[in-house]
Amino acid sequence: MMSFMFVATKAQQEQELLKIGSPIPNFNFSEVFYYPKAKVGLSDFKGKWLILDIWSRTCTVCIEGFPKLNKLQQEFAGQLNVLLVGMNDQRYNKDIKNLFDRIKIRQKLSLPIAYDSVFVKRFVLPGVPYVLVIDPKGIIRAIPKHGELTADLLDGLINPQKSGLVKIDSLRKKEPFFYSSELSNWHKGIPPIRNQDIEMGLSNGKYSSKIMRLEDLYLVAYFGRTRWILTDSLYGKAYRKPILEVKDPGLFVSNFNNEYGFYNYSLVVPPQRANKEYLQFAMQSDLMKYFGYKVVLEERDMPCWLLKVSGNAARKLKSKALVSSRKRDHAGFKYVKVPITDIIKSIWSYHQNGDPILDESGISGDIDLAIEADLTNLEDVRAVLAQQGVDLVKGTRKMKVIVIRD
């Protein structure tokens, strides 16, 4: 879960709006851990840059970002403080302290953290993670969205004289290209509406999507969508990343901060031809005309993860329980009387952009399995599973894959 929404109440209407260039309102935190002081306020951080990272217990993206913040804190030591702000309201974030303590050990973090929901509720926050970059005088200098907080961004703010921020205006052409469709470069002024499934155009013959990487466009054109889940017919049968056999792969490189490598694409066909096959054919033709690559679908040995269980481990895992139960958070899970596919699904949900996880356990009945691991860290999960005779090993399987050539 990446974001949250507040219920529209009178209290919400009175919330303050945080703006770049405005002073951060004064704050005081009384529950601070892994910091020299148990109570801190804004004045404690004056004279250095400060990153406040507001997060919630159910936010996977937040927890995945902790190691990056930890690294930035080390890289800019002496110039920068980082303070996590964990929302500790009892309705949605009960037991958040225990979760963080377990994640801290798993991720080897040295980040200080404050727990406070009163501070958070003062402001209009569209979601979490919500990050504020505050200068030594207490002025908000950046509110980076997910993926935008980088060492280059901080270096450009902290050391403007050398500015590590790169502007590539020449690569941001605003003029659309027309054929039987429209293609243009995406920039941050355009709302990021991603329709990742070609079937979105079946009702009226109109397919449109914004902020698409080039490889995403090819996935939609040849597989019909950019993402598929465990129960999908494409899972384990089609590989989600195209193979590039081109001399210059530059067009497939994307950088959100520089607004480079993302496209807006729209396609209109007569309603009577609004079927999946024709929409994909038209999109394939457009990509050929726009970019000139030769594309083929091939069956190749592609990387995957194989879940294997030894005979002794399988006997130990076999469930004797009468009632099924499932409990999971970012620091582990406890499953009772569940199929092995539930274990795979739980791991895969944190690593959907990686290689597929395929079942080679040979287990047909229900099992019991509990682990303490940072589920956002696949190597940690593998190590803990191995202790119980469950191995997640690298392998290959025949899959269809898009091959793009000059």
TAJO-V202158 format. One line per field, one symbol per residue. phi: phi as a letter, one per 20 degrees, with the letter a starting at -180 (. if undefined). burial: + if it has 24 or more other ideal C-beta (glycine too) atoms within 12 Angstrom, else -. Layout:
phi = ???
burial = ???
This chain:
phi = .dbcceffcffffefedecfndffgfbbdddccmbgdecccgffdfncfcdddebcfeefggffeggffffffffdgndbdccfcefdfffdcfmfffffgffgffelecefbddadfffffcedfrcfcddddefenefdacffgnefcffffffefcffdkefddcffedfeffddbdbccbfecffdgfddeecfffdffcmcdbbcldfffffffffddnadcbdgeffefmdceedfeedcfcegfeecbfgeldndcdcccccggfdecgffffgfffffffffdmfeccecdcfdfbddeccfgffffffgfdfecebccbbfdqbcdclcfffffffffffecfeeffddecfmedefcdbccdbffedffffffffffdmddddfbcbfbfbeddcf
burial = ---+-+-----------+-----+--+-+-++++-----+-+-++--+++++++++++++++++++++++-++--+---+++++++++----+--++-++-+++-++-+-+++++++-++-++-+-+++++++++--+-+++++++-+++++++++++---------------------++-+++++------+++++-++---++++++++++++++++++++++++-+---+++-+++++++------++-++++++++++++++-+----+-+--++-+++-++--++-+-+-+----++++++++---++--+-+--------++++++-++-+++++++++++-+++--+++++-+-+--+++++++++++++-+++-++--+-+++----+-++++++--
